[in-house]
Amino acid sequence: MRRSPTLGKLVAVTVVPALLAVVGLFHPTGLDPSTAHMWAMMHIWLLPVFPLLTLGLIVPLWGRPVRGAAGVATVVAWLGAAVFAALYTGLDAVAGIAAGTVQSHAAEGQDVRQSIAALFETADAMGHAGVQALAVAVVAASAVLAGRHGWRVLPGTAVLLVCTYEFYDSHIFYPRGVLTMVGFAVGFALLNWPAVHRPAAAPAPGE
């Protein structure tokens, strides 16, 4: 039986945020000696996952950019997605792997709070800039898709912009971060739906 291309594309754009929502249910809410090992290991496994969140924008824009404003907006969306992927990977490495490793290897009685706070400050700066780049990518991708499919992309755009606002400081922490990831899955599905579910063409006269 042939697999539906519509279903395949919707799975491609929603599986990563859905996975991150599930992981968020188990993500420690704070870093301390009891959670340090899990904190570091979880972020090692998540290192290649966060950049794939941008599949929700890349899949509907797949292909060579056209000439004109739509092509420029496509490139802007790609660049925004790439900046997010790079900077959020940095956040994951610094606030996740590095901070967790520092805490887990601290000697008994050693106070590493100042070092961890410095790591979190650096990571937050990268993460905030990355999420801002993601918001730019959402707007640019939506502009391209609106030119192709009209107003039907607007609900997805609205949901994604709300999610980027929440993502700015929620990461995937329960409950806000988990709900934000669920929102990304819904938003990407809505944004991609007009492209993968085109109305059937009207029959020609006499048919």
Contacts in CASP RR format, 6 or more apart in sequence:
PFRMAT RR
TARGET T0000
AUTHOR 0000-0000-0000
METHOD contacts of the structure
MODEL  1
MRRSPTLGKLVAVTVVPALLAVVGLFHPTGLDPSTAHMWAMMHIWLLPVF
PLLTLGLIVPLWGRPVRGAAGVATVVAWLGAAVFAALYTGLDAVAGIAAG
TVQSHAAEGQDVRQSIAALFETADAMGHAGVQALAVAVVAASAVLAGRHG
WRVLPGTAVLLVCTYEFYDSHIFYPRGVLTMVGFAVGFALLNWPAVHRPA
AAPAPGE
5 196 0 8 1.000
6 196 0 8 1.000
6 197 0 8 1.000
9 59 0 8 1.000
9 192 0 8 1.000
9 195 0 8 1.000
9 196 0 8 1.000
10 189 0 8 1.000
10 192 0 8 1.000
10 193 0 8 1.000
10 196 0 8 1.000
12 55 0 8 1.000
12 56 0 8 1.000
12 59 0 8 1.000
13 55 0 8 1.000
13 56 0 8 1.000
13 59 0 8 1.000
13 60 0 8 1.000
13 188 0 8 1.000
13 189 0 8 1.000
13 191 0 8 1.000
13 192 0 8 1.000
14 56 0 8 1.000
14 185 0 8 1.000
14 188 0 8 1.000
14 189 0 8 1.000
16 49 0 8 1.000
16 52 0 8 1.000
16 53 0 8 1.000
16 55 0 8 1.000
17 53 0 8 1.000
17 181 0 8 1.000
17 182 0 8 1.000
17 183 0 8 1.000
17 184 0 8 1.000
17 185 0 8 1.000
17 188 0 8 1.000
18 181 0 8 1.000
18 182 0 8 1.000
18 185 0 8 1.000
19 49 0 8 1.000
20 46 0 8 1.000
20 49 0 8 1.000
20 50 0 8 1.000
20 53 0 8 1.000
20 172 0 8 1.000
20 181 0 8 1.000
20 184 0 8 1.000
21 172 0 8 1.000
21 177 0 8 1.000
21 178 0 8 1.000
21 179 0 8 1.000
21 181 0 8 1.000
21 182 0 8 1.000
21 185 0 8 1.000
23 42 0 8 1.000
23 46 0 8 1.000
23 172 0 8 1.000
24 172 0 8 1.000
24 173 0 8 1.000
24 174 0 8 1.000
24 177 0 8 1.000
24 178 0 8 1.000
24 181 0 8 1.000
25 174 0 8 1.000
25 178 0 8 1.000
26 42 0 8 1.000
27 42 0 8 1.000
27 171 0 8 1.000
27 172 0 8 1.000
27 173 0 8 1.000
27 174 0 8 1.000
28 35 0 8 1.000
28 38 0 8 1.000
28 39 0 8 1.000
28 42 0 8 1.000
29 173 0 8 1.000
29 174 0 8 1.000
30 39 0 8 1.000
31 39 0 8 1.000
31 99 0 8 1.000
31 100 0 8 1.000
31 103 0 8 1.000
31 116 0 8 1.000
32 103 0 8 1.000
33 103 0 8 1.000
33 104 0 8 1.000
33 106 0 8 1.000
36 100 0 8 1.000
36 101 0 8 1.000
36 103 0 8 1.000
36 104 0 8 1.000
37 100 0 8 1.000
37 104 0 8 1.000
39 96 0 8 1.000
39 99 0 8 1.000
39 100 0 8 1.000
39 103 0 8 1.000
39 104 0 8 1.000
40 96 0 8 1.000
40 97 0 8 1.000
40 99 0 8 1.000
40 100 0 8 1.000
40 101 0 8 1.000
40 104 0 8 1.000
42 96 0 8 1.000
43 92 0 8 1.000
43 93 0 8 1.000
43 95 0 8 1.000
43 96 0 8 1.000
43 97 0 8 1.000
43 100 0 8 1.000
44 97 0 8 1.000
46 92 0 8 1.000
47 89 0 8 1.000
47 92 0 8 1.000
47 93 0 8 1.000
47 97 0 8 1.000
50 85 0 8 1.000
50 88 0 8 1.000
50 89 0 8 1.000
50 92 0 8 1.000
51 84 0 8 1.000
51 85 0 8 1.000
51 86 0 8 1.000
51 88 0 8 1.000
51 89 0 8 1.000
53 84 0 8 1.000
53 134 0 8 1.000
53 184 0 8 1.000
54 81 0 8 1.000
54 82 0 8 1.000
54 84 0 8 1.000
54 85 0 8 1.000
54 134 0 8 1.000
54 137 0 8 1.000
55 188 0 8 1.000
56 188 0 8 1.000
56 191 0 8 1.000
56 192 0 8 1.000
57 77 0 8 1.000
57 81 0 8 1.000
57 137 0 8 1.000
57 138 0 8 1.000
57 141 0 8 1.000
57 188 0 8 1.000
57 191 0 8 1.000
58 78 0 8 1.000
58 81 0 8 1.000
59 192 0 8 1.000
60 141 0 8 1.000
60 145 0 8 1.000
60 191 0 8 1.000
60 192 0 8 1.000
60 195 0 8 1.000
61 74 0 8 1.000
61 77 0 8 1.000
61 78 0 8 1.000
61 141 0 8 1.000
61 144 0 8 1.000
61 145 0 8 1.000
65 71 0 8 1.000
65 72 0 8 1.000
65 74 0 8 1.000
65 75 0 8 1.000
66 74 0 8 1.000
70 143 0 8 1.000
70 144 0 8 1.000
70 147 0 8 1.000
71 144 0 8 1.000
73 140 0 8 1.000
73 141 0 8 1.000
73 143 0 8 1.000
73 144 0 8 1.000
74 140 0 8 1.000
74 141 0 8 1.000
74 144 0 8 1.000
76 136 0 8 1.000
76 137 0 8 1.000
76 140 0 8 1.000
77 137 0 8 1.000
77 138 0 8 1.000
77 140 0 8 1.000
77 141 0 8 1.000
77 144 0 8 1.000
78 137 0 8 1.000
79 133 0 8 1.000
79 137 0 8 1.000
80 133 0 8 1.000
80 134 0 8 1.000
80 136 0 8 1.000
80 137 0 8 1.000
80 140 0 8 1.000
81 133 0 8 1.000
81 134 0 8 1.000
81 137 0 8 1.000
83 129 0 8 1.000
83 130 0 8 1.000
83 133 0 8 1.000
84 130 0 8 1.000
84 131 0 8 1.000
84 133 0 8 1.000
84 134 0 8 1.000
84 137 0 8 1.000
87 126 0 8 1.000
87 127 0 8 1.000
87 129 0 8 1.000
87 130 0 8 1.000
87 133 0 8 1.000
88 126 0 8 1.000
88 127 0 8 1.000
88 130 0 8 1.000
88 131 0 8 1.000
90 123 0 8 1.000
90 126 0 8 1.000
90 127 0 8 1.000
91 123 0 8 1.000
91 124 0 8 1.000
91 126 0 8 1.000
91 127 0 8 1.000
94 119 0 8 1.000
94 122 0 8 1.000
94 123 0 8 1.000
94 126 0 8 1.000
95 119 0 8 1.000
95 120 0 8 1.000
95 123 0 8 1.000
95 124 0 8 1.000
96 123 0 8 1.000
98 119 0 8 1.000
99 116 0 8 1.000
99 119 0 8 1.000
99 120 0 8 1.000
99 123 0 8 1.000
100 116 0 8 1.000
102 112 0 8 1.000
102 115 0 8 1.000
102 116 0 8 1.000
102 119 0 8 1.000
103 112 0 8 1.000
103 116 0 8 1.000
106 112 0 8 1.000
128 168 0 8 1.000
128 169 0 8 1.000
131 164 0 8 1.000
131 167 0 8 1.000
131 168 0 8 1.000
132 168 0 8 1.000
134 164 0 8 1.000
134 167 0 8 1.000
135 161 0 8 1.000
135 164 0 8 1.000
135 165 0 8 1.000
138 157 0 8 1.000
138 160 0 8 1.000
138 161 0 8 1.000
138 164 0 8 1.000
139 157 0 8 1.000
139 161 0 8 1.000
141 191 0 8 1.000
142 153 0 8 1.000
142 154 0 8 1.000
142 156 0 8 1.000
142 157 0 8 1.000
142 160 0 8 1.000
142 191 0 8 1.000
145 153 0 8 1.000
145 191 0 8 1.000
145 194 0 8 1.000
145 195 0 8 1.000
146 153 0 8 1.000
146 154 0 8 1.000
146 157 0 8 1.000
148 194 0 8 1.000
148 195 0 8 1.000
149 194 0 8 1.000
149 195 0 8 1.000
150 194 0 8 1.000
152 193 0 8 1.000
152 194 0 8 1.000
153 190 0 8 1.000
153 191 0 8 1.000
153 194 0 8 1.000
155 187 0 8 1.000
155 190 0 8 1.000
156 186 0 8 1.000
156 187 0 8 1.000
156 188 0 8 1.000
156 190 0 8 1.000
156 191 0 8 1.000
157 191 0 8 1.000
159 183 0 8 1.000
159 186 0 8 1.000
159 187 0 8 1.000
159 190 0 8 1.000
160 184 0 8 1.000
160 187 0 8 1.000
160 188 0 8 1.000
160 191 0 8 1.000
162 183 0 8 1.000
163 180 0 8 1.000
163 183 0 8 1.000
163 184 0 8 1.000
163 187 0 8 1.000
166 176 0 8 1.000
166 177 0 8 1.000
166 179 0 8 1.000
166 180 0 8 1.000
167 177 0 8 1.000
167 180 0 8 1.000
167 184 0 8 1.000
170 176 0 8 1.000
170 177 0 8 1.000
170 180 0 8 1.000
171 177 0 8 1.000
172 178 0 8 1.000
172 180 0 8 1.000
172 181 0 8 1.000
END
